[in-house]
């Protein structure tokens, strides 16, 4: 594999990360809307299931944020590597 091939592969990977980021951001917006509605609906409920649901929704939002940070880190590392290899 040549340096040119490596650069092409890294750039394709970065494009895939961009596409993944867009998809996850769209899903995140839908999750935020659904979470807000569900949490508002369950707000006054003291049932265990309601508390578990609120917790699961918060964890899902946290997980989305983590994935987006990982995507950004991967893109940053790819860009840095491309800069090093020219």
Secondary structure, DSSP 8 states (H G I E B T S, - for coil): --HHHHHHHHHHHHHHHHHHHHHHHHHHHHHHHHHHHHHHHHTT---HHHHHHHHHHHHHHHHHHHHHHHHHHHHHHHHHHHHHH-
